[in-house]
């Protein structure tokens, strides 16, 4: 207890005799707050830097992140699931329009450079979308450009006006379409763009696998709509929603359909994708290899679905 009339030391509330009162250390609190703020700023800078690097293709998703791996001609490209979804739309619209894989390569190199294959709602001046197209430059309204299907078609419409687009240098052709302030920037994306276009256009078979831990709810109708919007094909969904089928008019189109199913498997709750004698089956956290199965002898792609809750095939699948 303190002596009569003496207040207890706030740092020595029991007022033990012989203990000198220590000075308050008010400065430490301020230093602690400043240090905490500094740590937060450094962490934010690191996160921002990683996002910038990922967006600009300097780093790719790690083996521990949801991702899609595409392989063609001995080269490998890795995309995150969002990028893969948009790549499917970009290349899919080329397939729907009957354009060669080269068109998809040019478009993908452009989307890599302009947006990191993301449907950005911001950009330099009034630029938005996958290709950073500008309403003020006649590409369409802001709402139209932010529609990835519209934006992809607008790109291809402009591409077809370039006289040597089928044989000219990809970077030069892309620059002719985009009129960018960085005309050589597309070149560093050419190899990855070619891999993606080859796989998603069906020129390379069984070239994509996606890995993720948690699938979305089974959505056969949603995947059928996506196939129609991107590839222009009509898919049939079984009455119980457990199976989707779609037939290609060529081997390449059939593989484009199968690849589209795989890159959208996470959001559609896909269990298996089967074409001819090859099959891809989802496995939690892995990048499943395509396996050999009994041949169906046709160009029909069959997709079966999971229930999100149990991770098992839907009834009738």
WOLIN-V867259 format. One record per residue. N is the residue number from 1. RES is the residue in one small letter. PHI is phi as a letter, one per 20 degrees, with the letter a starting at -180 (NA if undefined). PSI is psi as a letter, one per 30 degrees, with the letter a starting at -180 (none if undefined). D_CENTER is the distance of its C-alpha to the mean C-alpha in whole Angstrom. Layout:
N|RES|PHI|PSI|D_CENTER / N|RES|PHI|PSI|D_CENTER
This chain:
1|x|NA|k|68 / 2|x|f|l|68 / 3|x|f|l|72 / 4|x|g|k|73 / 5|x|n|f|72 / 6|x|d|k|69 / 7|x|f|k|65 / 8|x|f|k|63 / 9|x|f|k|61 / 10|x|f|f|57 / 11|x|e|f|56 / 12|x|c|i|59 / 13|x|f|f|60 / 14|x|e|f|63 / 15|x|l|h|65 / 16|x|f|k|66 / 17|x|f|k|69 / 18|x|n|f|69 / 19|x|e|j|65 / 20|x|f|k|65 / 21|x|f|k|62 / 22|x|e|k|59 / 23|x|f|k|58 / 24|x|f|k|55 / 25|x|d|h|51 / 26|x|f|f|50 / 27|x|f|f|48 / 28|x|f|e|46 / 29|x|f|e|44 / 30|x|f|e|43 / 31|x|f|e|42 / 32|x|f|e|40 / 33|x|f|e|38 / 34|x|f|e|38 / 35|x|f|e|36 / 36|x|f|e|34 / 37|x|f|e|33 / 38|x|f|e|32 / 39|x|f|e|30 / 40|x|f|e|28 / 41|x|f|e|28 / 42|x|f|e|27 / 43|x|f|e|24 / 44|x|f|e|23 / 45|x|f|e|23 / 46|x|f|e|21 / 47|x|f|e|18 / 48|x|f|e|18 / 49|x|f|e|18 / 50|x|f|e|16 / 51|x|f|e|13 / 52|x|f|e|15 / 53|x|f|e|15 / 54|x|f|e|11 / 55|x|f|e|10 / 56|x|e|g|13 / 57|x|m|g|12 / 58|x|e|f|15 / 59|x|c|l|14 / 60|x|d|l|11 / 61|x|g|k|10 / 62|x|f|l|13 / 63|x|f|f|15 / 64|x|e|f|15 / 65|x|d|l|12 / 66|x|g|k|10 / 67|x|a|l|8 / 68|x|c|k|8 / 69|x|d|k|11 / 70|x|d|k|13 / 71|x|c|k|16 / 72|x|b|k|19 / 73|x|l|h|22 / 74|x|n|g|22 / 75|x|d|k|19 / 76|x|c|k|16 / 77|x|c|k|12 / 78|x|d|k|10 / 79|x|c|l|6 / 80|x|f|l|4 / 81|x|f|e|4 / 82|x|f|e|2 / 83|x|f|e|2 / 84|x|f|e|4 / 85|x|g|e|5 / 86|x|f|e|6 / 87|x|f|e|8 / 88|x|f|e|9 / 89|x|f|e|11 / 90|x|f|e|12 / 91|x|f|e|14 / 92|x|g|e|15 / 93|x|f|e|17 / 94|x|f|e|18 / 95|x|f|e|19 / 96|x|f|e|21 / 97|x|e|g|23 / 98|x|m|g|24 / 99|x|e|l|23 / 100|x|f|l|23 / 101|x|g|f|20 / 102|x|g|e|21 / 103|x|f|e|20 / 104|x|f|e|16 / 105|x|f|e|17 / 106|x|f|e|18 / 107|x|f|e|16 / 108|x|f|e|13 / 109|x|g|e|15 / 110|x|f|e|15 / 111|x|f|e|12 / 112|x|g|e|11 / 113|x|f|e|14 / 114|x|f|e|15 / 115|x|c|f|11 / 116|x|m|g|9 / 117|x|m|h|7 / 118|x|c|k|7 / 119|x|e|i|10 / 120|x|f|k|12 / 121|x|e|g|16 / 122|x|b|l|18 / 123|x|r|a|19 / 124|x|f|k|22 / 125|x|l|c|25 / 126|x|d|g|23 / 127|x|f|k|20 / 128|x|b|l|17 / 129|x|n|a|14 / 130|x|f|e|12 / 131|x|d|g|15 / 132|x|l|h|17 / 133|x|f|l|19 / 134|x|d|k|23 / 135|x|g|e|25 / 136|x|f|f|28 / 137|x|d|g|27 / 138|x|n|g|27 / 139|x|f|f|24 / 140|x|p|a|24 / 141|x|f|l|24 / 142|x|g|e|22 / 143|x|f|e|21 / 144|x|f|e|20 / 145|x|f|e|18 / 146|x|f|f|16 / 147|x|e|j|16 / 148|x|f|f|13 / 149|x|f|e|15 / 150|x|f|e|18 / 151|x|f|e|17 / 152|x|f|e|16 / 153|x|f|e|19 / 154|x|f|e|21 / 155|x|f|e|19 / 156|x|f|e|21 / 157|x|f|e|24 / 158|x|f|e|25 / 159|x|g|e|24 / 160|x|f|f|26 / 161|x|e|f|29 / 162|x|e|j|29 / 163|x|g|e|32 / 164|x|d|h|30 / 165|x|f|f|27 / 166|x|f|f|27 / 167|x|c|f|29 / 168|x|f|l|28 / 169|x|g|k|27 / 170|x|g|e|23 / 171|x|f|e|23 / 172|x|f|e|26 / 173|x|f|e|25 / 174|x|g|e|22 / 175|x|f|e|24 / 176|x|f|e|26 / 177|x|f|e|24 / 178|x|e|e|22 / 179|x|l|h|25 / 180|x|f|l|24 / 181|x|f|f|26 / 182|x|c|i|24 / 183|x|f|f|25 / 184|x|e|f|24 / 185|x|f|f|21 / 186|x|f|f|19 / 187|x|g|e|21 / 188|x|f|f|19 / 189|x|d|g|16 / 190|x|f|e|18 / 191|x|f|e|18 / 192|x|f|e|14 / 193|x|f|e|14 / 194|x|f|e|17 / 195|x|f|e|15 / 196|x|f|e|12 / 197|x|f|e|15 / 198|x|f|e|17 / 199|x|f|e|15 / 200|x|f|f|14 / 201|x|e|f|17 / 202|x|n|g|19 / 203|x|f|e|21 / 204|x|d|k|20 / 205|x|e|k|21 / 206|x|l|h|19 / 207|x|e|g|17 / 208|x|c|k|13 / 209|x|b|k|13 / 210|x|c|k|11 / 211|x|c|k|12 / 212|x|a|l|13 / 213|x|e|e|16 / 214|x|c|j|16 / 215|x|f|l|15 / 216|x|f|l|15 / 217|x|f|k|19 / 218|x|g|k|20 / 219|x|b|i|19 / 220|x|f|e|20 / 221|x|f|e|21 / 222|x|f|e|18 / 223|x|f|e|16 / 224|x|f|e|19 / 225|x|f|e|19 / 226|x|f|e|15 / 227|x|f|e|17 / 228|x|f|e|20 / 229|x|f|e|18 / 230|x|e|e|15 / 231|x|d|f|18 / 232|x|m|g|21 / 233|x|d|l|22 / 234|x|d|k|24 / 235|x|d|l|23 / 236|x|d|k|26 / 237|x|d|k|26 / 238|x|f|l|28 / 239|x|g|e|31 / 240|x|e|g|29 / 241|x|m|g|26 / 242|x|e|f|25 / 243|x|c|k|25 / 244|x|c|k|23 / 245|x|c|k|24 / 246|x|b|k|24 / 247|x|d|k|26 / 248|x|e|l|25 / 249|x|e|f|28 / 250|x|b|l|27 / 251|x|f|e|26 / 252|x|f|e|23 / 253|x|f|e|22 / 254|x|f|e|22 / 255|x|f|f|20 / 256|x|f|e|17 / 257|x|f|e|18 / 258|x|f|e|18 / 259|x|f|e|14 / 260|x|f|e|13 / 261|x|f|e|14 / 262|x|f|e|13 / 263|x|f|f|9 / 264|x|d|g|10 / 265|x|f|e|12 / 266|x|f|e|11 / 267|x|e|f|12 / 268|x|d|g|15 / 269|x|m|h|17 / 270|x|f|k|17 / 271|x|e|e|20 / 272|x|c|k|21 / 273|x|c|k|20 / 274|x|c|k|23 / 275|x|b|k|24 / 276|x|l|c|27 / 277|x|d|g|28 / 278|x|c|k|25 / 279|x|b|k|23 / 280|x|d|k|20 / 281|x|c|k|20 / 282|x|f|k|18 / 283|x|b|k|19 / 284|x|g|k|18 / 285|x|m|g|17 / 286|x|d|l|17 / 287|x|d|i|16 / 288|x|f|k|18 / 289|x|e|l|20 / 290|x|f|k|21 / 291|x|d|l|25 / 292|x|e|k|28 / 293|x|c|l|29 / 294|x|f|k|32 / 295|x|f|k|31 / 296|x|e|f|31 / 297|x|m|g|33 / 298|x|b|l|30 / 299|x|e|g|27 / 300|x|e|k|26 / 301|x|e|k|23 / 302|x|d|k|24 / 303|x|d|k|21 / 304|x|d|l|22 / 305|x|c|l|21 / 306|x|e|l|22 / 307|x|e|k|23 / 308|x|f|e|21 / 309|x|f|e|24 / 310|x|d|f|25 / 311|x|m|g|23 / 312|x|d|l|25 / 313|x|f|k|25 / 314|x|f|l|26 / 315|x|g|k|30 / 316|x|n|f|31 / 317|x|e|none|28
